[in-house]
Amino acid sequence: MSEVLDQSLRSIFAENSAFYAQRGFERRVGWGQAPALVVIDMANGWTRPGSPFTCGGMDSVIPANRALLDACRAKGLPIIFTTTAYDVTAGPHSDMGLWSRKVPLEAMKTGSWEAEIDAELAPREGEFVILKKRASAFHGTSLSSLLKGMGVDTVILTGVTASACVRHSTEDAIAEGFRPIVVREAVGDRIAGAVAWNLFDIDAKFGDVEPLDAVLAHLARNDV
């Protein structure tokens, strides 16, 4: 994102934030007692060059996710990764659905390198990888029941993209009764301005968007 665009968005959002606050938006959902980290679609198809889904800013987004993984692992917290991939990407009977009429889902084949979690964030033993078919990490998956079975009440959400999978996962998280904490520096997208706009709107309506330092500090000082 160019410096000019960044400054323009900050100015616009500052004005809109005041407008929202006057109407009672931007309240804080806050932390619960039992958080889990949900890393959304940080697979090669999004994090590495050469894919239709490749995102920008990975030189900062990947390290932010790694820092969160280190902190959550140190606390022994549940960690769940998601990736999006499809078993049948050709012919009349595909599991891609109508979404493939909008975006090139055929690039994300089940079992492919593109669908693998980036090696810099590789899941460890005891961590989960959920395969999803739609934008939300909750839609059509076992994520909600898995989290509830582990007694989780708060989800720390990271990954890509701000405008689709992270956003829809946040909306579904709060609908399912989880407190969503979205980590600003750990979220990416493909289009300039998409991260800034969607995180602003998420923070106004669906979850708490918090800076990485604040989330790491919370994890460090609390017995979670």
Residue pairs with C-beta under 8 A, 6 or more apart in sequence:
1 9
1 192
1 193
1 195
1 196
2 192
5 192
5 193
6 196
9 193
9 196
9 197
10 196
13 196
13 200
16 200
17 26
17 200
17 204
20 26
20 204
25 204
25 205
26 203
26 204
28 208
29 174
29 179
29 180
29 207
29 208
30 179
30 208
31 154
31 179
31 181
31 218
31 222
32 153
32 154
32 179
33 153
33 154
33 224
34 150
34 151
34 152
34 153
34 154
34 224
35 72
35 77
35 152
35 153
35 154
35 155
35 156
35 181
35 219
35 224
36 72
36 77
36 78
36 79
36 80
36 147
36 150
36 152
36 154
36 155
36 156
37 68
37 69
37 72
37 77
37 78
37 79
37 80
37 155
37 156
37 158
38 80
38 81
38 82
38 137
38 143
38 155
38 156
38 157
38 158
38 159
38 169
39 65
39 68
39 69
39 79
39 80
39 81
39 82
39 117
39 121
39 158
39 159
40 82
40 137
40 157
40 158
40 159
40 160
40 165
40 166
40 169
41 82
41 83
41 84
41 159
41 160
41 161
41 165
42 61
42 62
42 65
42 81
42 117
42 118
42 121
42 158
42 159
42 160
43 83
43 84
43 114
43 115
43 116
43 117
43 118
44 51
44 113
44 114
44 115
44 116
44 117
44 118
45 51
45 53
45 54
45 107
45 108
45 112
45 114
45 115
46 53
46 54
46 55
46 160
46 161
46 188
47 54
47 55
47 58
47 61
47 62
47 118
47 120
47 160
48 54
48 58
48 118
51 107
51 114
52 103
52 104
52 107
53 104
53 107
53 108
53 114
53 190
54 190
55 61
55 160
55 161
55 188
55 189
55 190
56 188
56 189
56 190
57 188
57 189
57 195
58 188
60 185
61 160
61 185
61 186
61 187
61 188
62 118
62 120
62 121
64 158
64 183
64 185
64 186
64 212
65 121
65 158
65 159
65 186
66 120
66 121
67 212
67 216
68 156
68 158
68 183
68 186
68 212
68 215
68 216
69 79
69 121
71 216
71 219
71 220
72 79
72 156
72 219
73 79
73 124
75 219
75 224
77 219
77 224
78 128
78 147
78 150
78 152
79 123
79 124
79 127
79 128
80 127
80 128
80 129
80 130
80 137
80 143
80 146
80 147
81 117
81 121
81 123
81 127
81 128
81 129
81 130
82 129
82 130
82 131
82 132
82 137
82 141
82 143
82 159
82 165
82 169
83 115
83 116
83 117
83 129
83 130
83 131
83 132
84 105
84 108
84 115
84 131
84 132
84 133
84 134
84 165
85 108
85 109
85 110
85 111
85 112
85 114
85 115
85 131
86 94
86 95
86 96
86 105
86 106
86 108
86 109
86 110
86 133
87 95
87 110
88 94
88 95
88 96
89 96
89 105
89 106
89 109
90 106
94 100
95 133
96 105
96 106
96 133
97 133
97 134
99 105
99 134
99 135
100 106
107 114
108 114
108 115
109 115
110 131
115 131
117 123
117 129
123 129
128 146
130 137
130 141
130 142
130 143
130 146
131 141
132 139
132 140
132 141
133 139
133 140
134 140
134 168
135 164
135 165
135 167
135 168
135 169
136 165
136 168
136 169
136 171
136 172
137 143
137 165
137 169
137 172
138 144
138 169
138 172
138 173
138 176
139 168
139 172
144 176
144 178
147 155
147 178
152 178
153 177
153 178
153 179
154 178
154 179
154 180
154 181
155 173
155 178
155 179
155 180
155 181
156 181
156 183
156 215
157 166
157 169
157 170
157 173
157 180
157 181
157 182
157 183
157 187
157 207
158 166
158 182
158 183
158 186
158 187
159 165
159 166
159 186
159 187
159 188
160 166
160 187
160 188
160 189
161 188
161 189
161 190
161 194
162 187
162 188
162 189
162 194
162 195
162 198
162 199
163 189
163 191
163 194
163 197
163 198
166 182
166 187
166 198
166 202
167 198
167 201
167 202
167 206
170 180
170 182
170 202
170 206
170 207
171 206
173 179
173 180
173 206
173 207
174 180
174 206
174 207
179 207
179 208
180 202
180 206
180 207
180 208
181 207
181 208
181 210
181 215
182 199
182 202
182 203
182 207
182 208
182 209
182 210
183 209
183 210
183 211
183 212
183 215
184 199
184 209
184 210
184 211
184 212
185 211
185 212
186 212
187 195
187 199
188 195
189 195
189 198
199 209
200 209
202 209
203 209
